[in-house]
Amino acid sequence: MDFRLTEEQELIRANIREFCQQYLDPIAVEIDENSRHPQEVFDRLAEMGFMGMPYPQEYGGAGTDFLTYAMVVEEISRSCAGTGFTFSCHTGLGTGPIYEYGTEEQKQKYLVPLCKGQKWGAFALTEPGAGTDVNAATTVAVADGDEWVINGTKTFISQGTFADIFIVFARTDPAAGPKGISAFIVTKDNPGLKVGEHFRKMGIRCSQTAEIILKDCRVPRSDMLGKEGNGLRMAMASLDNGRIGIAAQAVGILQAALDESLKYASQRIQFNKPIGRQQAIQWMIADMATDLAAARHLTYHAATLKDQGLPYTKEASMAKLFASEAAMRHASKAVQIHGGYGYMKGQKVERLLRDAKITEIYEGTSEAQRMVIAGNVMR
Ligand SMILES: Cc1cc2nc3c(=O)[nH]c(=O)nc-3n(C[C@H](O)[C@H](O)[C@H](O)COP(=O)(O)OP(=O)(O)OC[C@H]3O[C@@H](n4cnc5c(N)ncnc54)[C@H](O)[C@@H]3O)c2cc1C
């Protein structure tokens, strides 16, 4: 498959790269150190029409293809993986389900401001007792007149501290197992929704992660998303989509690891010559460049399948699995190439190593991706 980008895609890549160099690189260390959400960067991205980029213009999106969107996630993550993740989690998991499954009324009310970057979206599936095993969820929704009443706790919810619109998954039929879970749109001003613990993290520290507590949270029946009992199926399909975003985030980390390693290997002199003249360093760089190319191909392939309307579940899992494990491996090698300096705070490679780890965990761990891939190839 040929992934030569079109002129328009190249232009968008150049624009977002320039944007990141101007607005994100200068603050990347500070937002990591202070765990600060860089709203000012997102305000600019919204002005540029990026926040809902893969959705149609009639809903406030930019109407780009998914490959272009993945490339933008990659470029933002190359500068700051936390910002890249917030962008992809809002645009993918926080917005996508409303576009895919929402009624026209829900789209006008919720999707349009999400795509325009006027409101933030979040996806609330995980619970303290239900991570990989999503079907162990105990959050319940009980019908009461024209409303549903939701009770339960969601954990590790990205954008949880500031999101305006949450897609919440809750059990509407306890006897129906996986077919008894439904999805709801819950807004932050709902008195039944409270933000609990704000988590402090190893990496992607500018992304905000929180617990969400739903206590007698009443939502109108019109805010059920999709069909009753279809929640888990919708969640899994949304995660397929989201995994391309995480793969792209990992590709951005890999590219940054290579950028930094090339720079340092040519500058650092030991034994009267740049360390990059040593074969041991060249081999690390060769492996890094090869895995970067493979990860990018897998990611762009999955995105292209989605753009073509073809099945892409297995390919999205393969891309996420390979790219995230390669990002972790080579972020560590990038620190190695930087020696003791790479271990110091403020060095980009130190941040890359901390940021890379999460790509092996969220939106399905590496083990979960292997289950999906095996399930698809061993049919
Ligand atoms: C920073 C961050 C942001 C997140 N954002 C969101 C969000 O926005 N929305 C949301 O809903 N969730 C979010 N999550 C949750 C995330 O998707 C889960 O953490 C992840 O799916 C794993 O679940 P768990 O942490 O409960 O681990 P567990 O499921 O408890 O897994 C623990 C270990 O056991 C392994 N394991 C579990 N079951 C099996 C099995 N059957 N076979 C082999 N190995 C297995 C896992 O792979 C892992 O290694 C986020 C998590 C983090 C850390």
The ligand as a MOL file (V3000), in Angstrom:
LIG
                    3D

  0  0  0     0  0            999 V3000
M  V30 BEGIN CTAB
M  V30 COUNTS 53 58 0 0 0
M  V30 BEGIN ATOM
M  V30 1 C -4.1290 7.8900 31.9880 0
M  V30 2 C -5.3320 7.0510 31.7130 0
M  V30 3 C -6.3980 7.5770 30.9830 0
M  V30 4 C -7.5410 6.8040 30.7720 0
M  V30 5 N -8.6180 7.3680 30.1200 0
M  V30 6 C -9.8000 6.6800 30.0800 0
M  V30 7 C -10.9930 7.3090 29.5940 0
M  V30 8 O -10.9830 8.4650 29.1480 0
M  V30 9 N -12.1460 6.5980 29.6250 0
M  V30 10 C -12.2110 5.3240 30.0940 0
M  V30 11 O -13.2990 4.7430 30.1110 0
M  V30 12 N -11.1020 4.7000 30.5480 0
M  V30 13 C -9.9090 5.3520 30.5680 0
M  V30 14 N -8.7650 4.7320 31.0630 0
M  V30 15 C -8.8610 3.3590 31.5150 0
M  V30 16 C -8.0230 2.3830 30.6890 0
M  V30 17 O -8.6160 2.1620 29.4420 0
M  V30 18 C -7.8310 1.1240 31.5450 0
M  V30 19 O -6.8930 1.4840 32.5680 0
M  V30 20 C -7.3320 -0.0580 30.7620 0
M  V30 21 O -8.3040 -0.4990 29.8690 0
M  V30 22 C -6.9170 -1.2340 31.6800 0
M  V30 23 O -7.8380 -1.4510 32.6910 0
M  V30 24 P -7.3110 -1.5540 34.2140 0
M  V30 25 O -6.4560 -0.3790 34.4550 0
M  V30 26 O -8.4760 -1.7570 35.0990 0
M  V30 27 O -6.3800 -2.8360 34.2180 0
M  V30 28 P -6.8410 -4.3830 34.4290 0
M  V30 29 O -7.9370 -4.7030 33.4920 0
M  V30 30 O -7.0720 -4.6200 35.8690 0
M  V30 31 O -5.5350 -5.1360 33.9540 0
M  V30 32 C -4.3900 -5.3400 34.7790 0
M  V30 33 C -3.4190 -6.2200 34.0090 0
M  V30 34 O -4.0300 -7.5030 33.7460 0
M  V30 35 C -4.0380 -7.7560 32.3620 0
M  V30 36 N -5.2440 -8.5090 32.0140 0
M  V30 37 C -6.5280 -8.2500 32.3700 0
M  V30 38 N -7.3580 -9.1580 31.8580 0
M  V30 39 C -6.5980 -10.0150 31.1440 0
M  V30 40 C -6.8530 -11.1740 30.3510 0
M  V30 41 N -8.1100 -11.6460 30.1660 0
M  V30 42 N -5.8150 -11.7990 29.7670 0
M  V30 43 C -4.5360 -11.3460 29.9080 0
M  V30 44 N -4.2200 -10.2550 30.6480 0
M  V30 45 C -5.2360 -9.5970 31.2460 0
M  V30 46 C -4.0120 -6.3730 31.7000 0
M  V30 47 O -3.5590 -6.4330 30.3600 0
M  V30 48 C -3.0620 -5.6410 32.6340 0
M  V30 49 O -1.7430 -5.9760 32.3100 0
M  V30 50 C -7.6000 5.4820 31.2490 0
M  V30 51 C -6.5160 4.9430 31.9530 0
M  V30 52 C -5.4020 5.7110 32.2060 0
M  V30 53 C -4.2850 5.1170 33.0020 0
M  V30 END ATOM
M  V30 BEGIN BOND
M  V30 1 1 1 2
M  V30 2 1 2 3
M  V30 3 2 2 52
M  V30 4 2 3 4
M  V30 5 1 4 5
M  V30 6 1 4 50
M  V30 7 2 5 6
M  V30 8 1 6 7
M  V30 9 1 6 13
M  V30 10 2 7 8
M  V30 11 1 7 9
M  V30 12 1 9 10
M  V30 13 2 10 11
M  V30 14 1 10 12
M  V30 15 2 12 13
M  V30 16 1 13 14
M  V30 17 1 14 15
M  V30 18 1 14 50
M  V30 19 1 15 16
M  V30 20 1 16 17
M  V30 21 1 16 18
M  V30 22 1 18 19
M  V30 23 1 18 20
M  V30 24 1 20 21
M  V30 25 1 20 22
M  V30 26 1 22 23
M  V30 27 1 23 24
M  V30 28 2 24 25
M  V30 29 1 24 26
M  V30 30 1 24 27
M  V30 31 1 27 28
M  V30 32 2 28 29
M  V30 33 1 28 30
M  V30 34 1 28 31
M  V30 35 1 31 32
M  V30 36 1 32 33
M  V30 37 1 33 34
M  V30 38 1 33 48
M  V30 39 1 34 35
M  V30 40 1 35 36
M  V30 41 1 35 46
M  V30 42 1 36 37
M  V30 43 1 36 45
M  V30 44 2 37 38
M  V30 45 1 38 39
M  V30 46 1 39 40
M  V30 47 2 39 45
M  V30 48 1 40 41
M  V30 49 2 40 42
M  V30 50 1 42 43
M  V30 51 2 43 44
M  V30 52 1 44 45
M  V30 53 1 46 47
M  V30 54 1 46 48
M  V30 55 1 48 49
M  V30 56 2 50 51
M  V30 57 1 51 52
M  V30 58 1 52 53
M  V30 END BOND
M  V30 END CTAB
M  END
